[in-house]
Structures are given as C-alpha cells and as structure tokens.
Amino acid sequence: MDHRSYMIILYDYYKELLTTKQQQYFEGYYFENESLQELSENYEVSRNAVHKQVKDAEDKLVEYEKKLGLYQKRIKILQIIDSMDEKIKEQIEILI
C-alpha cells in the first residue's frame, strides 16, 4: 500500500485525536489535493507552518497506530471473518 493511502486510512481511524488545524491542513492536502503553497495562502500562514502541521499529523497518525493498532486489528478480524459461515460473516461485517 502506498504512503498516501495508508495515511488516509489512519486518518479515518484517528482524526479526532488531531488538532483542528492539523485536520484542516491534512484534509486540504490529502483529500482536496491542495499544495502546501495553496494551503498557506488559504490560511494566511507560511508554507513551512503548513508543512510542519501536515508532517506532525502524519507522525501522530503513525504513532497512534503503533500504540493502538486499530487498523491492524481490523485486518485480522476481517481475515477471521472470511473463514466463517456466510450468514454470521454478514452480521459481523455490519457491526464493524
């Protein structure tokens, strides 16, 4: 999996643990495909400030996954579910 996809997945799990600014910059950079320069102009801050916030957000997301492992646990659960009866599998997938 490429870095961008991995960051987006981790963001889905842990975005509430980031600051509002980190969320805004991350979403602009990753979801709206804005450049660091565009974000800096939109928020009237330096390009370095935006870069630092995006980088800090990425680092935090990786750290949260290392500590909590929610994404890896989901993958393991899905692997277990694949070997189950179809009816039970469907019910469990609805829950997760």
Backbone as CSV, one residue per row, in Angstrom:
resi,resn,N_x,N_y,N_z,CA_x,CA_y,CA_z,C_x,C_y,C_z
1,MET,0.848,-1.177,0.000,0.000,0.000,0.000,0.895,1.241,0.000
2,ASP,0.501,2.223,-0.798,1.317,3.430,-0.875,1.092,4.321,0.360
3,HIS,2.009,5.221,0.564,2.015,6.089,1.750,0.733,6.909,1.849
4,ARG,0.307,7.470,0.750,-0.886,8.325,0.733,-2.116,7.559,1.195
5,SER,-2.331,6.383,0.642,-3.491,5.563,1.010,-3.438,5.174,2.483
6,TYR,-2.254,4.821,2.946,-2.087,4.427,4.344,-2.417,5.593,5.276
7,MET,-1.939,6.788,4.939,-2.217,7.963,5.764,-3.719,8.255,5.808
8,ILE,-4.385,8.120,4.689,-5.825,8.382,4.634,-6.588,7.378,5.489
9,ILE,-6.178,6.120,5.437,-6.823,5.095,6.273,-6.616,5.411,7.749
10,LEU,-5.384,5.726,8.120,-5.106,6.055,9.519,-5.881,7.293,9.953
11,TYR,-6.012,8.251,9.051,-6.757,9.467,9.367,-8.211,9.119,9.686
12,ASP,-8.790,8.207,8.944,-10.174,7.789,9.215,-10.322,7.229,10.628
13,TYR,-9.310,6.560,11.107,-9.359,5.980,12.451,-9.084,6.997,13.562
14,TYR,-8.135,7.877,13.327,-7.605,8.680,14.425,-7.768,10.190,14.269
15,LYS,-8.527,10.661,13.305,-8.593,12.103,13.041,-9.044,12.913,14.248
16,GLU,-9.906,12.344,15.064,-10.399,13.088,16.231,-9.303,13.354,17.262
17,LEU,-8.188,12.673,17.141,-7.079,12.873,18.073,-6.115,13.971,17.613
18,LEU,-6.355,14.503,16.421,-5.528,15.580,15.887,-6.153,16.930,16.227
19,THR,-5.330,17.972,16.189,-5.860,19.315,16.412,-6.707,19.728,15.212
20,THR,-7.498,20.761,15.410,-8.346,21.273,14.330,-7.504,21.719,13.144
21,LYS,-6.405,22.412,13.407,-5.524,22.863,12.323,-4.926,21.674,11.573
22,GLN,-4.482,20.680,12.317,-3.918,19.501,11.663,-4.970,18.828,10.785
23,GLN,-6.200,18.747,11.253,-7.281,18.164,10.453,-7.525,18.986,9.186
24,GLN,-7.588,20.300,9.329,-7.840,21.162,8.172,-6.734,21.027,7.129
25,TYR,-5.489,21.118,7.565,-4.369,21.040,6.636,-4.277,19.645,6.014
26,PHE,-4.470,18.616,6.832,-4.405,17.246,6.327,-5.466,17.027,5.261
27,GLU,-6.695,17.444,5.547,-7.788,17.255,4.589,-7.557,18.049,3.311
28,GLY,-7.068,19.258,3.446,-6.759,20.046,2.261,-5.689,19.389,1.414
29,TYR,-4.654,18.902,2.083,-3.520,18.294,1.380,-3.874,16.927,0.794
30,TYR,-4.508,16.078,1.577,-4.760,14.706,1.134,-6.082,14.514,0.392
31,PHE,-7.133,15.210,0.805,-8.444,14.978,0.202,-8.768,15.963,-0.921
32,GLU,-8.308,17.189,-0.776,-8.601,18.200,-1.784,-7.428,18.438,-2.738
33,ASN,-6.336,17.709,-2.515,-5.136,17.778,-3.352,-4.591,19.195,-3.507
34,GLU,-4.701,19.976,-2.440,-4.124,21.308,-2.466,-2.632,21.214,-2.144
35,SER,-1.867,22.053,-2.764,-0.434,22.083,-2.472,-0.207,22.795,-1.145
36,LEU,0.987,22.634,-0.618,1.333,23.326,0.617,1.234,24.839,0.420
37,GLN,1.649,25.298,-0.749,1.583,26.726,-1.058,0.136,27.211,-1.087
38,GLU,-0.746,26.439,-1.714,-2.164,26.819,-1.763,-2.754,26.880,-0.357
39,LEU,-2.432,25.886,0.452,-2.938,25.876,1.825,-2.413,27.075,2.611
40,SER,-1.142,27.389,2.420,-0.568,28.521,3.152,-1.249,29.831,2.743
41,GLU,-1.600,29.964,1.492,-2.300,31.164,1.033,-3.726,31.194,1.578
42,ASN,-4.404,30.052,1.559,-5.791,29.978,2.052,-5.891,30.304,3.538
43,TYR,-4.921,29.846,4.316,-4.962,30.044,5.765,-4.092,31.212,6.231
44,GLU,-3.449,31.876,5.262,-2.607,33.040,5.538,-1.522,32.738,6.579
45,VAL,-0.831,31.623,6.337,0.316,31.234,7.160,1.447,30.856,6.206
46,SER,2.615,30.640,6.749,3.744,30.282,5.891,3.608,28.845,5.383
47,ARG,4.260,28.591,4.272,4.277,27.243,3.710,4.911,26.277,4.708
48,ASN,5.941,26.744,5.411,6.613,25.914,6.418,5.671,25.532,7.550
49,ALA,4.807,26.460,7.949,3.851,26.180,9.030,2.891,25.071,8.602
50,VAL,2.423,25.148,7.360,1.521,24.111,6.845,2.253,22.779,6.772
51,HIS,3.465,22.798,6.229,4.252,21.567,6.106,4.469,20.922,7.472
52,LYS,4.807,21.736,8.456,5.047,21.215,9.801,3.778,20.570,10.369
53,GLN,2.638,21.209,10.201,1.382,20.656,10.720,1.001,19.350,10.020
54,VAL,1.183,19.298,8.702,0.873,18.069,7.960,1.816,16.954,8.400
55,LYS,3.094,17.273,8.512,4.091,16.278,8.935,3.821,15.801,10.362
56,ASP,3.492,16.727,11.255,3.167,16.356,12.636,1.931,15.454,12.676
57,ALA,0.950,15.772,11.854,-0.266,14.940,11.793,0.082,13.534,11.316
58,GLU,0.888,13.437,10.268,1.308,12.118,9.768,2.033,11.332,10.858
59,ASP,2.957,11.993,11.532,3.719,11.328,12.592,2.803,10.839,13.712
60,LYS,1.839,11.675,14.084,0.901,11.284,15.143,0.042,10.102,14.707
61,LEU,-0.415,10.119,13.467,-1.244,9.014,12.981,-0.486,7.689,13.037
62,VAL,0.762,7.717,12.622,1.593,6.509,12.658,1.811,6.068,14.103
63,GLU,2.062,7.022,14.980,2.287,6.705,16.392,1.023,6.119,17.030
64,TYR,-0.139,6.690,16.737,-1.391,6.165,17.277,-1.618,4.727,16.802
65,GLU,-1.313,4.476,15.540,-1.497,3.115,15.021,-0.522,2.153,15.691
66,LYS,0.708,2.587,15.942,1.672,1.732,16.636,1.183,1.381,18.035
67,LYS,0.596,2.364,18.715,0.156,2.142,20.087,-1.194,1.432,20.177
68,LEU,-2.131,1.823,19.352,-3.491,1.293,19.453,-3.778,0.158,18.472
69,GLY,-3.190,0.213,17.302,-3.304,-0.857,16.320,-4.712,-1.130,15.800
70,LEU,-5.556,-0.118,15.740,-6.935,-0.345,15.315,-7.042,-0.845,13.875
71,TYR,-6.241,-0.274,12.988,-6.273,-0.702,11.590,-5.787,-2.151,11.442
72,GLN,-4.693,-2.491,12.087,-4.173,-3.859,12.002,-5.138,-4.860,12.625
73,LYS,-5.783,-4.474,13.718,-6.773,-5.354,14.341,-7.941,-5.592,13.407
74,ARG,-8.368,-4.556,12.692,-9.473,-4.713,11.746,-9.104,-5.690,10.636
75,ILE,-7.885,-5.589,10.148,-7.432,-6.511,9.101,-7.471,-7.952,9.611
76,LYS,-6.990,-8.176,10.828,-7.004,-9.519,11.405,-8.425,-10.030,11.606
77,ILE,-9.295,-9.157,12.072,-10.695,-9.554,12.264,-11.327,-9.941,10.934
78,LEU,-11.065,-9.157,9.893,-11.618,-9.468,8.579,-11.089,-10.795,8.044
79,GLN,-9.843,-11.107,8.336,-9.285,-12.400,7.917,-9.994,-13.556,8.619
80,ILE,-10.281,-13.389,9.894,-11.004,-14.414,10.646,-12.424,-14.553,10.116
81,ILE,-13.049,-13.415,9.855,-14.418,-13.419,9.354,-14.521,-14.159,8.018
82,ASP,-13.509,-14.021,7.188,-13.522,-14.679,5.872,-13.672,-16.188,5.968
83,SER,-13.247,-16.755,7.075,-13.323,-18.211,7.222,-14.624,-18.665,7.886
84,MET,-15.537,-17.754,8.170,-16.773,-18.088,8.872,-17.928,-18.358,7.904
85,ASP,-18.993,-18.860,8.478,-20.239,-19.069,7.765,-20.717,-17.738,7.177
86,GLU,-21.283,-17.748,5.992,-21.686,-16.530,5.297,-22.686,-15.681,6.081
87,LYS,-23.666,-16.301,6.710,-24.680,-15.544,7.445,-24.047,-14.824,8.641
88,ILE,-23.223,-15.526,9.376,-22.528,-14.919,10.521,-21.574,-13.838,10.017
89,LYS,-20.896,-14.115,8.930,-19.960,-13.171,8.344,-20.660,-11.854,8.003
90,GLU,-21.801,-11.929,7.387,-22.543,-10.721,7.018,-22.958,-9.920,8.265
91,GLN,-23.395,-10.611,9.301,-23.815,-9.936,10.522,-22.648,-9.220,11.195
92,ILE,-21.519,-9.858,11.223,-20.328,-9.256,11.849,-19.831,-8.076,11.025
93,GLU,-19.825,-8.205,9.710,-19.342,-7.116,8.854,-20.216,-5.874,9.030
94,ILE,-21.481,-6.051,9.272,-22.375,-4.925,9.518,-21.940,-4.173,10.775
95,LEU,-21.510,-4.917,11.775,-21.101,-4.306,13.038,-19.779,-3.563,12.964
96,ILE,-18.889,-4.048,12.107,-17.583,-3.376,12.026,-17.559,-2.498,10.826
